[in-house]
Amino acid sequence: MRVDCRHSLHGLYALTDPGLQRPQDLLRRVEAVLSGGARLLQYRDKSASPRRWQEARRLATLCHTRGAVFIINDDVELAAAVAADGVHLGRDDLSLREARARLGTRAIIGISCYNELARAQVAAAGGADYVAFGRIYPSATKPGAVHAPLELLRVARGALDLPIVAIGGITPENARQVIATGVDAVAVVNGVFGVPNPALAARRIAQLFDD
């Protein structure tokens, strides 16, 4: 039986970036973001570094201790190895069907849909647990990513019956207008990990979901 993701996939969804801190600081900074109210964490490291496995295991333990959802970006085998809650897949990654077969029915599988509502509808029909649109604002993480306007989020909210995540350039200063479109979660990279006080930035965004 599939898990009901509507409760767990809600709020601040923090994404790591190895370029935003030293490896030895990653766990501490993730803990700060979780203490600030992040409900989900995605481990994103596209390098071939062997430390990925150790980092992922430690983050999985931390997230599960704190009651947060732990997602691996792209790497289905890594997600399986560290008992992550699921995986997030882009256009060039393993297919949704293949990931589901590898990780099982209880895994959370998210799909990047860029600015394509049709792609999100296909993902929903195929059993995705959530879909992500973006970039919403100019992004330092992916400066060349396609733009997904706020109106697309509103249209998607009316057309889709599964959790919607917005990503790209979201900060404590602009998150409110993104949340107002009806999305279930906002995915944030630089807005929490690229600032001096990650816990405070996370708290400012997380509290917007309580307003």
C-alpha positions as CSV (number, residue, x, y, z in Angstrom):
1,M,0.0,0.0,0.0
2,R,1.4,3.4,-1.0
3,V,2.0,5.9,1.8
4,D,-0.1,9.0,2.0
5,C,2.3,11.8,1.3
6,R,0.0,14.7,1.7
7,H,1.0,15.3,5.3
8,S,4.7,14.5,5.0
9,L,5.2,16.5,1.8
10,H,4.3,19.8,3.2
11,G,6.3,22.9,4.2
12,L,10.0,23.7,3.7
13,Y,11.9,21.2,1.6
14,A,15.6,21.9,1.9
15,L,18.1,20.8,-0.7
16,T,21.8,20.4,0.0
17,D,24.5,21.7,-2.3
18,P,28.1,20.6,-1.8
19,G,29.3,23.9,-3.1
20,L,27.7,25.8,-0.2
21,Q,29.7,24.4,2.7
22,R,32.7,22.3,3.6
23,P,32.0,18.6,3.8
24,Q,32.8,18.6,7.5
25,D,30.1,21.3,8.1
26,L,27.3,19.5,6.2
27,L,25.8,17.6,9.1
28,R,25.8,20.6,11.4
29,R,24.2,22.9,8.8
30,V,21.5,20.3,7.9
31,E,20.8,20.0,11.6
32,A,20.3,23.7,11.8
33,V,17.9,23.8,8.9
34,L,15.9,20.9,10.4
35,S,15.8,22.7,13.8
36,G,14.4,25.8,11.9
37,G,11.5,23.7,10.7
38,A,12.4,22.0,7.4
39,R,10.1,19.0,7.0
40,L,11.9,17.4,4.1
41,L,15.6,17.2,3.1
42,Q,17.0,16.2,-0.3
43,Y,20.6,15.2,-0.5
44,R,21.9,16.5,-3.8
45,D,25.5,15.7,-4.8
46,K,26.2,14.8,-8.4
47,S,29.9,14.1,-7.9
48,A,31.5,10.7,-7.9
49,S,33.0,11.3,-4.5
50,P,33.0,8.2,-2.2
51,R,32.0,10.3,0.7
52,R,28.5,10.5,-0.8
53,W,27.6,7.1,0.8
54,Q,28.8,8.1,4.2
55,E,27.1,11.5,4.1
56,A,23.9,10.0,2.9
57,R,23.8,7.5,5.7
58,R,24.5,10.1,8.3
59,L,21.8,12.4,6.9
60,A,19.3,9.6,6.7
61,T,19.9,8.9,10.4
62,L,19.6,12.5,11.3
63,C,16.4,13.1,9.3
64,H,14.7,10.0,10.7
65,T,15.7,11.0,14.2
66,R,14.2,14.4,13.7
67,G,11.1,13.1,12.0
68,A,11.9,14.6,8.6
69,V,11.5,13.0,5.2
70,F,14.9,12.2,3.5
71,I,15.1,12.1,-0.3
72,I,18.0,11.3,-2.5
73,N,18.5,13.3,-5.7
74,D,18.8,11.1,-8.9
75,D,20.5,8.1,-7.4
76,V,18.1,5.2,-6.9
77,E,20.8,2.8,-5.8
78,L,22.1,5.2,-3.2
79,A,18.5,5.8,-1.9
80,A,18.0,2.0,-1.5
81,A,21.4,1.5,0.2
82,V,20.9,4.1,2.9
83,A,17.1,3.4,3.4
84,A,16.1,6.9,2.3
85,D,12.4,7.7,2.2
86,G,12.6,8.1,-1.6
87,V,14.2,9.6,-4.6
88,H,13.8,12.7,-6.8
89,L,14.1,12.1,-10.6
90,G,14.8,14.5,-13.5
91,R,14.3,14.1,-17.2
92,D,17.6,12.2,-17.7
93,D,17.4,9.9,-14.7
94,L,15.9,6.4,-14.3
95,S,12.3,6.2,-15.2
96,L,9.5,6.4,-12.6
97,R,8.5,2.9,-13.4
98,E,12.1,1.6,-12.9
99,A,12.6,3.5,-9.7
100,R,9.3,2.2,-8.3
101,A,10.3,-1.4,-9.2
102,R,13.6,-0.9,-7.4
103,L,12.5,1.0,-4.3
104,G,9.0,-0.5,-3.7
105,T,5.5,0.8,-3.3
106,R,6.2,2.7,-0.1
107,A,9.0,4.9,-1.5
108,I,8.3,8.6,-2.1
109,I,9.2,9.4,-5.8
110,G,9.2,13.0,-7.0
111,I,9.5,14.1,-10.5
112,S,10.9,17.3,-11.9
113,C,8.4,18.9,-14.3
114,Y,10.2,22.2,-15.1
115,N,7.5,24.3,-16.7
116,E,5.5,21.5,-18.2
117,L,2.1,20.8,-16.9
118,A,1.7,17.9,-19.3
119,R,4.8,16.2,-17.9
120,A,3.3,16.6,-14.4
121,Q,0.0,15.0,-15.5
122,V,1.9,12.0,-17.0
123,A,3.9,11.7,-13.8
124,A,0.7,11.8,-11.7
125,A,-0.9,9.1,-13.8
126,G,2.2,7.0,-13.6
127,G,2.2,7.0,-9.8
128,A,4.5,9.8,-8.8
129,D,4.1,11.0,-5.2
130,Y,4.8,14.6,-5.9
131,V,5.8,16.8,-8.8
132,A,8.1,19.8,-8.8
133,F,8.0,22.9,-11.0
134,G,10.7,25.5,-11.4
135,R,12.7,27.6,-11.5
136,I,10.3,30.1,-10.1
137,Y,12.8,32.9,-9.7
138,P,16.4,33.4,-10.9
139,S,18.5,30.6,-9.4
140,A,22.2,30.6,-8.5
141,T,22.1,26.8,-8.3
142,K,20.7,26.4,-11.9
143,P,21.0,29.8,-13.6
144,G,20.1,28.3,-17.0
145,A,16.9,26.5,-15.9
146,V,13.6,27.3,-17.6
147,H,11.3,29.7,-15.9
148,A,8.0,28.4,-14.4
149,P,5.7,31.3,-13.6
150,L,3.5,31.6,-10.5
151,E,0.5,31.3,-12.7
152,L,1.6,27.8,-13.8
153,L,1.6,26.8,-10.1
154,R,-2.0,28.0,-9.7
155,V,-3.1,26.2,-12.8
156,A,-1.3,23.0,-11.7
157,R,-3.0,23.2,-8.3
158,G,-6.3,23.1,-10.0
159,A,-5.4,20.3,-12.4
160,L,-3.4,17.9,-10.2
161,D,-4.5,15.8,-7.2
162,L,-1.0,15.2,-5.7
163,P,1.5,17.3,-3.8
164,I,3.2,20.2,-5.7
165,V,6.6,21.5,-5.0
166,A,8.0,24.8,-6.2
167,I,11.7,25.3,-6.6
168,G,14.2,27.9,-7.9
169,G,15.4,31.1,-6.3
170,I,13.0,30.9,-3.3
171,T,14.1,32.9,-0.3
172,P,12.5,34.0,3.0
173,E,11.7,37.3,1.2
174,N,9.7,35.9,-1.7
175,A,8.4,32.5,-0.4
176,R,5.1,33.9,0.7
177,Q,3.8,34.7,-2.8
178,V,4.9,31.2,-3.9
179,I,3.0,29.5,-1.1
180,A,0.0,31.6,-1.9
181,T,-0.4,29.7,-5.2
182,G,-1.4,26.6,-3.3
183,V,1.7,24.6,-3.5
184,D,2.3,22.0,-0.8
185,A,6.1,22.7,-0.4
186,V,8.8,25.1,-1.4
187,A,12.2,23.6,-2.2
188,V,15.1,25.8,-1.2
189,V,18.9,25.6,-1.7
190,N,20.7,28.9,-1.4
191,G,17.9,30.5,0.6
192,V,18.8,28.3,3.6
193,F,22.3,26.8,3.0
194,G,23.8,29.9,1.3
195,V,23.2,32.2,4.3
196,P,25.1,32.8,7.5
197,N,22.2,31.6,9.7
198,P,20.5,28.5,8.1
199,A,18.3,27.9,11.1
200,L,16.8,31.4,11.1
201,A,16.3,31.4,7.3
202,A,14.6,28.0,7.6
203,R,12.3,29.2,10.4
204,R,11.3,32.3,8.4
205,I,10.1,30.1,5.5
206,A,8.6,27.3,7.6
207,Q,6.5,29.7,9.6
208,L,4.8,31.0,6.4
209,F,3.0,27.7,6.1
210,D,1.4,28.4,9.5
211,D,0.1,31.8,8.6
